């Protein structure tokens, strides 16, 4: 259901910034855009948690110890670093091969 | 948010209903995602060798695992939002 909303959003964010609201549904567009962004953020957190749980968690205890907490924190940051690094390097490779 | 109604459009009430529905469906989808992930992860962690029944130590492990998974989710969420904030400052 949400997928269909996401894919069929009739207006881009540009419309909202620059254009006049079409057919008076300005607030609805804005609402959907916000909800979409929130959903994307949430999906990202689910993905990070999936990855970092595998990396950092031993047998689940009565609470998350500080070592695991540090690991989770670092895991998120390093994953983003790797993602940025690979994106940049990949872009460089593309550029080189285009020349 | 001020509603800007024009002819032939949804009424304010209809709009509010629609927004509520969207919000609810997203919340349900979120809960489902969390449930699926927790089941997968905690099965993996706690049931090493599936026996003829779920014994009490396995049940305890699953209960704990659930709680820790949600703790981890919150920690990861915080770490991510901290990172986003830092990236925003750098720009």
Backbone of each chain as ProteinMPNN parsed JSONL, in Angstrom:
{"seq_chain_A": "XXXXXXXXXXXXXXXXXXXXXXXXXXXXXXXXXXXXXXXXXXXXXXXXXXXXXXXXXXXXXXXXXXXXXXXXXXXXXXXXXXXXXXXXXXXXXXXXXXX", "coords_chain_A": {"N_chain_A": [[0.835, -1.207, 0.0], [1.831, 1.271, 0.95], [3.969, 1.422, -0.745], [2.754, 1.871, -3.191], [1.77, 4.384, -2.878], [4.128, 5.764, -2.593], [5.329, 5.382, -5.061], [3.575, 6.521, -6.775], [3.411, 9.153, -6.281], [2.267, 12.19, -7.182], [3.529, 14.628, -7.316], [6.672, 16.237, -7.419], [9.337, 17.147, -5.141], [10.178, 19.573, -5.984], [7.989, 20.872, -7.019], [6.706, 21.536, -4.724], [8.398, 23.321, -3.491], [8.764, 25.377, -5.389], [6.508, 25.68, -7.096], [3.024, 26.598, -7.435], [0.517, 25.188, -5.377], [-1.042, 22.414, -6.8], [-4.406, 22.035, -7.502], [-5.13, 22.508, -4.903], [-4.134, 20.73, -2.955], [-2.003, 21.061, -1.35], [-1.238, 20.793, 1.397], [-1.588, 18.11, 1.756], [0.237, 16.957, -0.015], [2.588, 17.826, 1.158], [2.455, 16.57, 3.589], [2.579, 13.858, 2.774], [5.106, 13.764, 1.639], [6.713, 14.27, 3.851], [6.083, 12.038, 5.427], [7.028, 10.063, 3.804], [9.77, 10.57, 3.82], [10.269, 10.083, 6.51], [9.692, 7.375, 6.613], [11.684, 6.362, 4.96], [13.947, 6.966, 6.44], [13.49, 5.389, 8.657], [13.583, 2.835, 7.477], [16.24, 2.765, 6.805], [17.41, 2.725, 9.357], [16.523, 0.247, 10.251], [17.998, -1.357, 8.517], [20.689, -0.749, 9.21], [20.624, -1.63, 11.855], [20.19, -4.346, 11.549], [22.606, -5.13, 10.255], [24.558, -4.305, 12.147], [23.824, -5.583, 14.451], [24.478, -8.213, 13.853], [27.236, -7.937, 13.72], [27.999, -7.036, 16.278], [26.711, -8.272, 18.433], [26.827, -10.661, 21.031], [25.753, -13.5, 22.831], [22.517, -12.652, 23.855], [22.157, -10.696, 26.763], [21.114, -9.547, 30.059], [21.226, -6.841, 29.815], [22.392, -4.398, 27.407], [25.805, -4.31, 27.199], [28.538, -1.934, 27.854], [30.576, -2.264, 26.068], [29.41, -3.491, 23.864], [27.636, -1.473, 23.23], [29.369, 0.581, 22.437], [30.443, -0.696, 20.236], [28.17, -0.877, 18.558], [27.666, 1.843, 18.079], [30.087, 2.594, 16.767], [29.911, 0.881, 14.623], [27.73, 1.816, 13.072], [28.725, 4.337, 12.273], [31.109, 3.606, 10.922], [30.092, 2.021, 8.91], [28.701, 3.869, 7.376], [30.888, 5.44, 6.643], [32.284, 3.602, 5.02], [30.421, 3.252, 3.027], [30.388, 5.847, 1.909], [33.054, 6.042, 1.094], [33.268, 3.994, -0.822], [31.39, 4.855, -2.655], [32.548, 7.284, -3.518], [35.017, 6.381, -4.546], [34.171, 4.71, -6.52], [32.915, 6.513, -8.193], [35.146, 7.929, -9.031], [36.5, 5.949, -10.438], [34.723, 5.545, -12.523], [34.88, 8.017, -13.753], [37.534, 8.029, -14.6], [37.517, 5.94, -16.414], [35.959, 7.016, -18.313], [37.46, 8.909, -19.521]], "CA_chain_A": [[0.0, 0.0, 0.0], [2.688, 2.448, 1.016], [4.767, 1.43, -1.969], [2.019, 2.467, -4.299], [1.731, 5.826, -2.62], [5.458, 6.268, -2.821], [5.662, 5.382, -6.481], [2.612, 7.282, -7.558], [3.338, 10.535, -5.821], [2.134, 12.974, -8.403], [4.314, 15.861, -7.325], [8.022, 16.14, -6.896], [9.581, 18.148, -4.103], [10.36, 20.855, -6.662], [6.685, 21.511, -7.098], [6.348, 22.077, -3.428], [9.227, 24.476, -3.206], [8.653, 26.491, -6.329], [5.243, 25.827, -7.786], [1.819, 26.78, -6.647], [-0.096, 23.881, -5.171], [-2.037, 22.039, -7.787], [-5.698, 21.557, -7.037], [-5.364, 22.767, -3.491], [-3.767, 19.646, -2.047], [-0.677, 21.413, -0.877], [-0.924, 20.221, 2.708], [-1.538, 16.661, 1.61], [1.541, 16.659, -0.619], [3.628, 18.07, 2.143], [2.315, 15.493, 4.562], [3.068, 12.606, 2.198], [6.551, 13.883, 1.481], [7.284, 14.1, 5.191], [5.92, 10.647, 5.844], [7.925, 9.278, 2.959], [11.116, 10.748, 4.365], [10.345, 9.375, 7.789], [9.715, 5.941, 6.326], [13.005, 6.037, 4.425], [14.861, 7.022, 7.576], [13.215, 4.187, 9.437], [14.083, 1.671, 6.74], [17.695, 2.824, 6.945], [17.754, 2.285, 10.71], [16.335, -1.211, 10.262], [19.113, -1.977, 7.813], [21.871, -0.62, 10.066], [20.479, -2.476, 13.04], [20.391, -5.701, 11.045], [24.029, -5.336, 10.013], [25.375, -4.094, 13.343], [23.46, -6.652, 15.385], [25.301, -9.363, 13.477], [28.641, -7.651, 14.014], [28.328, -6.641, 17.644], [26.008, -8.971, 19.5], [27.042, -12.045, 21.442], [24.506, -13.991, 23.445], [21.795, -11.555, 24.514], [22.118, -10.735, 28.22], [20.039, -8.767, 30.674], [21.262, -5.513, 29.206], [23.477, -4.212, 26.449], [26.949, -3.77, 27.941], [29.121, -0.744, 27.231], [31.404, -2.672, 24.933], [28.483, -3.686, 22.739], [27.1, -0.163, 22.868], [30.411, 1.245, 21.652], [30.519, -1.405, 18.955], [27.02, -0.467, 17.733], [27.924, 3.225, 17.665], [31.142, 2.601, 15.754], [29.428, 0.132, 13.462], [26.923, 2.711, 12.236], [29.601, 5.35, 11.671], [32.034, 3.008, 9.956], [29.331, 1.564, 7.742], [28.467, 5.058, 6.555], [32.193, 5.782, 6.059], [32.556, 2.669, 3.923], [29.489, 3.579, 1.953], [30.87, 7.071, 1.259], [34.33, 5.732, 0.451], [33.017, 3.199, -2.023], [30.695, 5.714, -3.625], [33.524, 8.214, -4.088], [36.003, 5.682, -5.354], [33.463, 4.214, -7.701], [32.736, 7.676, -9.067], [36.467, 8.209, -9.628], [36.771, 4.918, -11.445], [33.877, 5.842, -13.673], [35.433, 9.2, -14.416], [38.766, 7.634, -15.272], [37.235, 5.088, -17.573], [35.272, 7.824, -19.315], [38.422, 9.766, -20.204]], "C_chain_A": [[0.866, 1.252, 0.0], [3.553, 2.567, -0.225], [4.033, 2.154, -3.084], [1.882, 3.971, -4.113], [3.065, 6.453, -3.01], [5.728, 6.407, -4.319], [4.728, 6.247, -7.311], [2.468, 8.718, -7.088], [3.341, 11.457, -7.024], [3.032, 14.206, -8.454], [5.722, 15.6, -6.83], [8.214, 17.222, -5.845], [9.751, 19.534, -4.73], [9.045, 21.62, -6.745], [6.348, 22.22, -5.8], [7.145, 23.333, -3.121], [8.868, 25.65, -4.107], [7.234, 26.728, -6.856], [4.103, 26.179, -6.86], [1.152, 25.421, -6.508], [-1.156, 23.598, -6.227], [-3.288, 21.561, -7.072], [-5.867, 21.613, -5.523], [-5.011, 21.658, -2.528], [-2.373, 19.835, -1.481], [-0.331, 20.7, 0.424], [-0.813, 18.71, 2.648], [-0.209, 16.217, 0.996], [2.639, 16.745, 0.415], [3.648, 16.952, 3.185], [2.914, 14.198, 4.025], [4.582, 12.618, 2.036], [7.256, 13.663, 2.811], [7.236, 12.648, 5.63], [6.851, 9.732, 5.055], [9.355, 9.355, 3.491], [11.293, 10.009, 5.68], [10.465, 7.873, 7.577], [11.074, 5.499, 5.793], [14.049, 6.005, 5.526], [14.731, 5.763, 8.418], [13.768, 2.935, 8.782], [15.6, 1.59, 6.858], [18.131, 2.329, 8.326], [17.587, 0.771, 10.836], [17.531, -1.911, 9.614], [20.391, -1.927, 8.647], [21.793, -1.578, 11.25], [20.703, -3.943, 12.691], [21.889, -6.013, 10.943], [24.827, -5.302, 11.317], [25.037, -5.098, 14.449], [24.336, -7.871, 15.109], [26.757, -9.147, 13.879], [28.921, -7.587, 15.515], [27.76, -7.541, 18.739], [26.526, -10.38, 19.745], [25.697, -12.563, 21.918], [23.79, -12.848, 24.136], [21.724, -11.724, 26.027], [21.006, -9.887, 28.772], [20.061, -7.304, 30.26], [22.41, -5.423, 28.224], [24.666, -3.607, 27.186], [27.627, -2.657, 27.152], [29.969, -1.09, 26.008], [30.54, -2.838, 23.67], [27.915, -2.354, 22.256], [28.101, 0.608, 22.003], [30.5, 0.623, 20.26], [29.388, -0.968, 18.023], [27.213, 0.947, 17.189], [28.949, 3.288, 16.537], [30.679, 1.944, 14.468], [28.634, 1.028, 12.511], [27.818, 3.716, 11.506], [30.533, 4.759, 10.619], [31.309, 2.512, 8.721], [29.067, 2.731, 6.79], [29.769, 5.5, 5.877], [32.493, 4.901, 4.848], [31.669, 2.977, 2.731], [29.936, 4.809, 1.174], [32.146, 6.812, 0.466], [34.111, 5.007, -0.864], [32.325, 4.034, -3.092], [31.682, 6.66, -4.316], [34.506, 7.524, -5.023], [35.388, 5.158, -6.651], [33.256, 5.341, -8.721], [34.04, 8.022, -9.771], [36.789, 7.221, -10.736], [35.958, 5.177, -12.708], [34.437, 6.989, -14.484], [36.667, 8.847, -15.23], [38.464, 6.846, -16.53], [36.533, 5.872, -18.686], [36.262, 8.671, -20.12], [39.225, 9.03, -21.284]], "O_chain_A": [[0.684, 2.161, -0.81], [3.836, 3.667, -0.699], [4.618, 2.946, -3.823], [1.88, 4.73, -5.081], [3.129, 7.501, -3.652], [6.278, 7.407, -4.779], [5.067, 6.654, -8.423], [1.519, 9.411, -7.453], [4.304, 11.496, -7.79], [3.265, 14.761, -9.527], [5.921, 14.811, -5.906], [7.368, 18.101, -5.677], [9.497, 20.548, -4.08], [8.995, 22.838, -6.568], [5.796, 23.32, -5.774], [6.619, 24.292, -2.556], [8.691, 26.776, -3.641], [6.823, 27.874, -7.035], [4.219, 26.065, -5.64], [1.217, 24.596, -7.42], [-2.031, 24.418, -6.505], [-3.212, 20.765, -6.136], [-6.649, 20.86, -4.943], [-5.516, 21.626, -1.406], [-1.668, 18.873, -1.178], [0.727, 20.083, 0.544], [-0.045, 18.102, 3.393], [0.39, 15.232, 1.427], [3.493, 15.867, 0.532], [4.702, 16.466, 3.594], [3.665, 13.518, 4.724], [5.252, 11.612, 2.268], [8.265, 12.962, 2.888], [8.215, 12.101, 6.137], [7.385, 8.756, 5.582], [10.053, 8.347, 3.596], [12.327, 9.39, 5.931], [11.229, 7.189, 8.258], [11.561, 4.416, 6.118], [14.923, 5.138, 5.549], [15.721, 5.158, 8.83], [14.351, 2.079, 9.448], [16.173, 0.509, 6.992], [19.113, 1.596, 8.443], [18.411, 0.098, 11.454], [18.009, -2.932, 10.109], [21.094, -2.93, 8.78], [22.769, -2.243, 11.598], [21.33, -4.684, 13.448], [22.369, -7.016, 11.47], [25.669, -6.167, 11.56], [25.884, -5.416, 15.284], [24.869, -8.483, 16.034], [27.427, -10.078, 14.327], [29.973, -8.04, 15.968], [28.28, -7.563, 19.854], [26.653, -11.185, 18.823], [24.643, -12.118, 21.462], [24.402, -12.136, 24.933], [21.285, -12.763, 26.52], [20.064, -9.54, 28.06], [19.048, -6.61, 30.341], [23.297, -6.276, 28.213], [24.557, -2.513, 27.74], [27.353, -2.448, 25.97], [30.064, -0.319, 25.052], [30.895, -2.389, 22.58], [27.735, -2.128, 21.059], [27.743, 1.202, 20.986], [30.617, 1.32, 19.252], [29.617, -0.717, 16.84], [26.964, 1.22, 16.015], [28.733, 3.928, 15.507], [31.009, 2.389, 13.369], [28.842, 0.999, 11.298], [27.694, 3.922, 10.298], [30.724, 5.342, 9.552], [31.843, 2.571, 7.614], [29.192, 2.603, 5.572], [29.774, 5.882, 4.706], [32.9, 5.388, 3.793], [32.111, 2.964, 1.582], [29.879, 4.83, -0.055], [32.31, 7.281, -0.66], [34.694, 5.361, -1.889], [32.635, 3.931, -4.279], [31.656, 6.817, -5.537], [34.792, 7.998, -6.122], [36.008, 5.168, -7.714], [33.401, 5.15, -9.929], [34.048, 8.365, -10.954], [37.274, 7.584, -11.808], [36.461, 5.04, -13.823], [34.47, 6.955, -15.714], [36.838, 9.284, -16.368], [39.077, 7.058, -17.576], [36.515, 5.451, -19.843], [35.969, 9.098, -21.236], [40.074, 9.632, -21.941]]}, "seq_chain_B": "XXXXXXXXXXXXXXXXXXXXXXXXXXXXXXXXXXXXXXXXXXXXXXXXXXXXXXXXXXXXXXXXXXXXXXXXXXXXXXXXXXXXXXXXXXX", "coords_chain_B": {"N_chain_B": [[-1.226, 22.786, 10.176], [-2.646, 24.713, 7.654], [-5.544, 24.029, 5.895], [-6.01, 24.078, 2.441], [-8.6, 24.37, 0.732], [-10.261, 23.574, -2.308], [-12.67, 23.631, -4.968], [-14.287, 20.518, -5.569], [-12.417, 18.971, -4.396], [-10.935, 16.866, -1.83], [-12.623, 16.929, 1.28], [-11.879, 18.708, 4.335], [-12.201, 16.992, 6.461], [-12.085, 14.495, 5.171], [-9.498, 14.574, 4.277], [-8.051, 14.619, 6.672], [-8.774, 12.093, 7.6], [-7.581, 10.511, 5.668], [-4.877, 11.091, 6.067], [-4.555, 10.085, 8.644], [-4.997, 7.408, 8.105], [-2.856, 6.773, 6.407], [-0.739, 7.22, 8.158], [-1.25, 5.248, 10.046], [-1.006, 2.918, 8.549], [1.675, 3.03, 7.885], [2.772, 2.79, 10.413], [1.958, 0.197, 11.058], [3.329, -1.255, 9.087], [5.92, -0.729, 9.89], [6.01, -1.972, 12.411], [5.653, -4.576, 11.593], [7.977, -5.033, 10.131], [9.903, -4.818, 12.145], [9.129, -6.962, 13.734], [9.496, -9.168, 12.02], [12.273, -9.039, 11.62], [13.208, -9.319, 14.266], [12.299, -11.884, 14.897], [13.731, -13.442, 13.066], [16.433, -12.837, 13.792], [16.541, -13.561, 16.509], [15.803, -16.178, 16.528], [17.972, -17.231, 15.224], [19.996, -16.607, 17.081], [19.201, -17.915, 19.445], [18.117, -20.487, 19.122], [19.896, -23.065, 18.776], [20.112, -25.755, 18.171], [17.363, -27.055, 16.898], [14.946, -28.54, 18.938], [12.476, -30.966, 20.089], [10.639, -29.392, 21.323], [10.124, -25.927, 22.317], [12.33, -25.195, 24.638], [12.627, -24.084, 28.117], [14.908, -22.545, 28.555], [15.5, -21.673, 26.044], [13.239, -20.17, 25.526], [13.569, -18.162, 27.398], [15.901, -17.012, 26.466], [14.999, -16.026, 23.987], [13.144, -14.12, 24.819], [14.834, -12.311, 26.121], [16.501, -11.645, 24.033], [14.74, -10.322, 22.306], [14.199, -7.977, 23.801], [16.785, -6.89, 23.883], [17.214, -6.517, 21.184], [15.493, -4.469, 20.585], [16.583, -2.492, 22.221], [19.053, -2.225, 20.929], [18.157, -1.269, 18.504], [17.248, 1.269, 19.193], [19.655, 2.435, 20.038], [21.15, 2.362, 17.668], [19.568, 3.969, 16.081], [19.923, 6.399, 17.381], [22.672, 6.772, 17.039], [22.78, 7.024, 14.275], [21.254, 9.339, 13.84], [22.829, 11.179, 15.161], [25.065, 11.119, 13.508], [23.992, 12.079, 11.124], [23.445, 14.675, 11.898], [26.033, 15.628, 12.391], [27.101, 15.475, 9.821], [25.542, 17.35, 8.569], [26.4, 19.667, 9.797], [28.923, 19.854, 8.757], [28.563, 20.659, 6.19]], "CA_chain_B": [[-1.259, 23.04, 8.752], [-3.902, 25.234, 7.149], [-5.975, 23.292, 4.713], [-6.4, 24.982, 1.368], [-9.606, 23.624, -0.014], [-10.851, 24.167, -3.501], [-13.84, 22.869, -5.372], [-14.104, 19.176, -6.099], [-11.336, 18.274, -3.715], [-11.281, 16.211, -0.574], [-12.954, 17.845, 2.368], [-10.899, 18.695, 5.41], [-12.398, 15.756, 7.228], [-11.559, 13.384, 4.358], [-8.045, 14.69, 4.272], [-7.572, 14.167, 7.977], [-8.935, 10.64, 7.643], [-6.562, 9.93, 4.796], [-3.589, 11.216, 6.75], [-4.551, 9.112, 9.735], [-4.866, 6.074, 7.523], [-1.474, 6.617, 5.946], [0.102, 7.098, 9.35], [-1.487, 3.96, 10.666], [-0.444, 1.867, 7.708], [3.129, 3.075, 8.041], [3.08, 2.239, 11.735], [1.796, -1.257, 10.967], [4.443, -1.766, 8.288], [7.1, -0.638, 10.744], [5.93, -3.016, 13.425], [5.864, -5.845, 10.914], [9.396, -5.119, 9.809], [10.612, -5.094, 13.388], [8.748, -8.313, 14.148], [10.171, -10.113, 11.126], [13.708, -8.995, 11.914], [13.449, -9.881, 15.599], [12.095, -13.327, 14.822], [14.872, -14.006, 12.346], [17.674, -12.692, 14.553], [16.496, -14.254, 17.792], [15.826, -17.601, 16.202], [19.357, -17.537, 14.911], [20.816, -16.527, 18.292], [18.755, -18.695, 20.604], [17.81, -21.882, 18.83], [21.1, -23.577, 18.144], [19.699, -27.032, 17.583], [15.931, -27.163, 17.173], [14.517, -29.793, 19.547], [11.065, -31.314, 19.882], [9.836, -28.257, 21.786], [10.904, -24.749, 22.7], [12.508, -25.367, 26.085], [12.509, -22.832, 28.879], [16.082, -21.692, 28.389], [15.342, -21.047, 24.734], [12.22, -19.134, 25.667], [14.168, -17.044, 28.127], [16.834, -16.378, 25.537], [14.232, -15.283, 22.992], [12.585, -12.933, 25.479], [15.924, -11.37, 26.328], [16.955, -11.221, 22.713], [13.78, -9.305, 21.843], [14.446, -6.717, 24.511], [18.071, -6.342, 23.452], [17.102, -6.071, 19.797], [14.866, -3.144, 20.609], [17.611, -1.58, 22.758], [20.022, -1.98, 19.862], [17.484, -0.424, 17.507], [17.266, 2.643, 19.696], [21.032, 2.923, 20.016], [21.511, 2.571, 16.271], [18.818, 5.135, 15.642], [20.571, 7.584, 17.942], [23.97, 6.917, 16.378], [22.523, 7.499, 12.912], [20.814, 10.734, 13.842], [24.027, 11.962, 15.502], [25.897, 11.212, 12.313], [23.32, 12.987, 10.19], [23.638, 16.024, 12.405], [27.428, 15.996, 12.163], [27.276, 15.698, 8.376], [24.876, 18.601, 8.235], [27.264, 20.752, 10.265], [30.11, 19.95, 7.904], [28.236, 21.23, 4.879]], "C_chain_B": [[-2.625, 23.562, 8.326], [-4.317, 24.441, 5.921], [-6.464, 24.274, 3.663], [-7.349, 24.235, 0.445], [-9.989, 24.35, -1.296], [-11.929, 23.213, -3.988], [-13.459, 21.481, -5.884], [-12.995, 18.4, -5.437], [-11.84, 17.584, -2.459], [-11.659, 17.252, 0.47], [-11.889, 17.735, 3.449], [-10.972, 17.409, 6.215], [-11.81, 14.556, 6.483], [-10.046, 13.381, 4.346], [-7.446, 14.18, 5.579], [-7.657, 12.65, 8.091], [-7.845, 9.95, 6.836], [-5.194, 9.959, 5.465], [-3.482, 10.21, 7.891], [-4.328, 7.701, 9.215], [-3.439, 5.796, 7.082], [-0.556, 6.397, 7.129], [-0.027, 5.716, 9.977], [-0.865, 2.835, 9.86], [1.077, 1.848, 7.798], [3.536, 2.47, 9.38], [2.982, 0.717, 11.719], [2.961, -1.875, 10.21], [5.732, -1.785, 9.098], [7.139, -1.744, 11.777], [6.183, -4.384, 12.8], [7.325, -6.076, 10.589], [10.202, -5.501, 11.048], [10.368, -6.531, 13.845], [9.475, -9.375, 13.322], [11.656, -10.208, 11.47], [14.008, -9.65, 13.253], [13.318, -11.394, 15.578], [13.302, -14.002, 14.179], [16.135, -13.998, 13.212], [17.663, -13.536, 15.826], [16.389, -15.762, 17.603], [17.267, -18.038, 15.979], [20.216, -17.591, 16.176], [20.468, -17.606, 19.311], [18.473, -20.172, 20.323], [18.971, -22.474, 18.04], [20.779, -24.878, 17.423], [18.229, -27.237, 17.877], [15.546, -28.528, 17.736], [13.043, -30.041, 19.31], [10.131, -30.241, 20.427], [10.755, -27.088, 22.111], [11.128, -24.823, 24.202], [12.65, -24.031, 26.791], [13.732, -21.933, 28.718], [16.028, -20.992, 27.025], [14.32, -19.912, 24.8], [12.771, -17.906, 26.362], [15.107, -16.269, 27.215], [16.091, -15.514, 24.52], [13.655, -13.996, 23.592], [13.655, -11.864, 25.656], [16.392, -10.77, 25.009], [16.046, -10.124, 22.135], [14.054, -7.952, 22.464], [15.745, -6.062, 24.046], [18.005, -5.834, 22.013], [16.492, -4.668, 19.733], [15.808, -2.101, 21.201], [18.589, -1.185, 21.653], [19.427, -1.044, 18.813], [17.522, 1.049, 17.922], [18.664, 3.25, 19.675], [21.465, 3.257, 18.588], [20.82, 3.817, 15.723], [19.462, 6.428, 16.129], [21.905, 7.851, 17.246], [23.793, 7.494, 14.972], [22.117, 8.967, 12.914], [21.945, 11.66, 14.267], [24.898, 12.182, 14.276], [25.299, 12.187, 11.303], [23.526, 14.437, 10.602], [25.06, 16.515, 12.146], [27.679, 16.304, 10.69], [26.666, 17.029, 7.956], [25.735, 19.797, 8.647], [28.455, 20.956, 9.34], [29.831, 20.652, 6.583], [28.155, 22.759, 4.889]], "O_chain_B": [[-3.646, 22.932, 8.601], [-3.514, 24.215, 5.016], [-7.236, 25.187, 3.958], [-6.932, 23.56, -0.496], [-10.032, 25.58, -1.349], [-12.072, 22.108, -3.464], [-12.437, 21.307, -6.548], [-12.664, 17.294, -5.863], [-13.005, 17.702, -2.081], [-11.07, 18.331, 0.524], [-11.1, 16.79, 3.471], [-9.957, 16.823, 6.594], [-11.131, 13.715, 7.071], [-9.403, 12.332, 4.397], [-6.478, 13.421, 5.59], [-6.746, 12.0, 8.604], [-7.269, 8.948, 7.259], [-4.45, 8.978, 5.433], [-2.448, 9.569, 8.077], [-3.582, 6.911, 9.794], [-2.887, 4.728, 7.346], [0.296, 5.509, 7.116], [0.96, 5.103, 10.382], [-0.269, 1.913, 10.417], [1.694, 0.783, 7.789], [4.518, 1.733, 9.469], [3.823, 0.03, 12.298], [3.517, -2.89, 10.63], [6.527, -2.721, 9.01], [8.174, -2.375, 11.991], [6.838, -5.24, 13.394], [7.845, -7.18, 10.752], [11.062, -6.382, 11.006], [11.288, -7.221, 14.285], [9.998, -10.35, 13.861], [12.218, -11.296, 11.595], [14.946, -10.439, 13.369], [14.131, -12.103, 16.172], [13.821, -14.998, 14.683], [16.816, -15.014, 13.347], [18.67, -14.153, 16.174], [16.847, -16.529, 18.45], [17.712, -19.071, 16.478], [21.048, -18.484, 16.338], [21.357, -18.149, 19.968], [18.587, -21.007, 21.221], [19.02, -22.395, 16.812], [21.117, -25.078, 16.256], [17.875, -27.566, 19.009], [15.786, -29.555, 17.1], [12.426, -29.415, 18.447], [8.963, -30.181, 20.042], [11.976, -27.225, 22.172], [10.209, -24.542, 24.971], [12.777, -22.984, 26.156], [13.614, -20.708, 28.739], [16.466, -19.849, 26.889], [14.508, -18.846, 24.213], [12.49, -16.77, 25.981], [15.107, -15.039, 27.194], [16.513, -14.395, 24.228], [13.675, -12.935, 22.968], [13.432, -10.684, 25.386], [16.64, -9.57, 24.892], [16.515, -9.143, 21.559], [14.133, -6.93, 21.782], [15.807, -4.85, 23.841], [18.654, -4.848, 21.662], [16.91, -3.815, 18.95], [15.837, -0.958, 20.744], [18.911, -0.013, 21.46], [20.1, -0.148, 18.304], [17.79, 1.939, 17.115], [18.84, 4.421, 19.34], [22.068, 4.3, 18.337], [21.419, 4.61, 14.997], [19.54, 7.416, 15.398], [22.23, 8.989, 16.909], [24.568, 8.348, 14.54], [22.583, 9.747, 12.083], [22.026, 12.796, 13.799], [25.399, 13.281, 14.037], [26.002, 13.006, 10.711], [23.751, 15.31, 9.764], [25.273, 17.658, 11.739], [28.374, 17.262, 10.352], [27.201, 17.737, 7.103], [25.793, 20.806, 7.944], [28.936, 22.075, 9.159], [30.741, 21.174, 5.939], [27.889, 23.37, 3.854]]}, "name": "protein", "num_of_chains": 2, "seq": "XXXXXXXXXXXXXXXXXXXXXXXXXXXXXXXXXXXXXXXXXXXXXXXXXXXXXXXXXXXXXXXXXXXXXXXXXXXXXXXXXXXXXXXXXXXXXXXXXXXXXXXXXXXXXXXXXXXXXXXXXXXXXXXXXXXXXXXXXXXXXXXXXXXXXXXXXXXXXXXXXXXXXXXXXXXXXXXXXXXXXXXXXXXXXX"}
